[in-house]
């Protein structure tokens, strides 16, 4: 997936939004947030919303990345409707800071998924093979047995990426920075991409 196209001025606004995001993420880490990359991912299927917390695994001008099972419930949602939203909430910053990001999601390349999978701890790699993510589980022992089976299967060898596991990239068309304040007098800054591919910046009432 490609980064949004825009004029130089519009592109500068988008880069400014990314820089602000990066600065806030680093501030959250410095402030001791135990999981600063945690973000709520909201998806929709058949008009019904679903939300869960996943971990950001990278971002740049192309978008925001996370990895998961391609046969999970979230993957099914994205297959039927590729539009989604992310929300970060860093309570350790100021009176609380949120970053809300909306856009369209698509899969990253197999090579990128391979590279990230290879960097994961071995236990997490085996878990990706063992888990039938989002499917009913009769008892924990059933999952433990599957894990042991894959542990034996790949004993003494590298664990390859399962074909049903990989990354997604959300290409943003809206990024909002929500800064908490006393008496609910929050500050909200919105960056938005229009249909012509131009980014703009404005404020919202709290």
N, C-alpha and C positions, 0 to 999 in steps of 0.2 A: 504494500500500500504506500502511496506517495504522500508527502507532506502537502498541506494546502498551498495552492499557488496564490500569489498576491503581489501587489506593488511593493516597492522598496519601503515606503512608509508603513504600509500594512504589515509587511514582513517584520519590520522593526518592532511593531506592537506585539506581534506574536512572540518574538524573541524576548521581549521585555517580560511577557507573561511567564515564559519558561524560566527566565532568570529569577523572577520573584518566587516561583514555585521552588526552584532549587535552593534559594536562600532560606525559605521557610522550612523546608525539609531538613536542611543542615542545622538550623536553629533548634528544631524539635529534637534532633539527635543530641545536640549539645546540652539541651535542657533536661536530658535524661529520659525522654520518652522511650519506654521499653520496646516498642514496635512501631517506629516512626513511619515505616513503609506500609503499614496496614491501611487498607482502604475498603470502603463498602462498594461493592459492585452491584448495581441494580440492572436487571434485565426484565424483559416482558415476553410472555407467550400467550397468545389468544386473549390479549387484553388484560391479563392478570400479571401484576408485578411480582418479582422475586428479588430478594436482596441477601447478600452474604458478605463476609469479610475475606478478602484475598490480599496477597502481598504484591506490591509493586516491585518488579524486577529490573526496571530500567526505563529511562525516558530520554527523548531527544527531540529534535525538530520533526521527526516522523510521527511521534506519538508516545503513548504510555503502554508498557508491556507487563503482562502477567502470564503465568503458565498453569496448565490444568489438564485434566483428563478430557479428551475430545468426545467422550461418551457420557459425560456427567450431565446433570440437570442444567447447569449454566450453559454448557455447550449446546444442548438441545434448544434452549431459549435463543441463543445467538444464531443458530442455524435457521430458525423461523423468523427472527427479527434481529438484524445486526446492530440496531441502535441501542446504546446503553449509557449508563452514567456511573461516575466514580465520585466518592466523597471521602476526603481525608478530614480527620478531626484531631487537632493537636491541643489538648487541654493544658499542656505545660507552657504554652505561649500566651503572653499577655492575659487577656480575659477569655482566652480560647480563640483559636483560629480554625476555620474550615476552608477547604478548597474543593469546589464542586466543578467537575469536568464532564462534559457531555460530548458524544460523537458516535461515529460508526466504527464497528470492530470487525477485523478480519484476522485470519491466521498469519503468523510470521512464517518465514521460509523454513523448510526442513533442516537446512544447515544451521540456522540460528537456534532452532529447537534442540538439535543434536549438541551444539556447543554448550548451551545452558545445562542440558541434562547431564552432560559429562562433568560439570562442575558441582553437582549435587552430592551430598554424602551418600555413601553406598546404601545405607538403610533407607533413605528416601527414594533412591532408584529402585530398590526392590519393592518398596511399598507401592510405587507407581504400577508395577506389574501385578501385584497381588490384589489391589483394590478395584472392585467393580463399582466405581464411585457413583453414589446416589441410588444404587439398586438396593432392594431390601436385603437385610442380613439377619438370618435366623438366630445366630449366636456368635459371640466374639471368637469362640474357638474355631469357627469356620474360616474367619479371616486369618487367624494365626496359622492355621493349617496351610492355607494358600501361600502365606508369606514364607513358611518353611519350605514349601515345594519349590518356590522360585529361588530361595536361598541355596538349595541343593542344586538346582538347575544351572545356576551361574557360578557355582563354587570354583574358585581358582581362576576366574575369568572376569573380564570387564563386563559390566551390565549395559547392554545396548538400550537405546531409547525405545520404549514400546511404540508401535505405530499409532496407538490411540491416545498418545500424550504429546503435548506441545504447547506452543505459545500463541498468544493473541496480542494484537496491537490495536489500541483505541486511538483513532485519529480525531483530535478534538475540533469541534466547531463552536464550543463555548467553554470558557474558564472563568469561574467566579472566585474571588478572594473575599472571604467573610471574616471580618475582624471584630471580635466581641468587645463590648464596652459596658460600663455600668448603666443601670436603669434600662437595659435592652436598647441602648442608643448605638446600635452597631454600625460599622462602616462596611459597605459592600461595593466592590469594584468588579465590573463585568467586562470581559473581553469576548467579543462575538465575531464569528465569521459569517458573512452574508452569502447569498446565492451566487453573487458575482465573484466570490473568492477574496473578498476584502475584509480585513480585520478592523474592528473599531473598539473603542474603549469608552466606558461610561460608568455612572454610578447608579445604584438602586436604593430606594428607601429601605430602612431596616425593617 
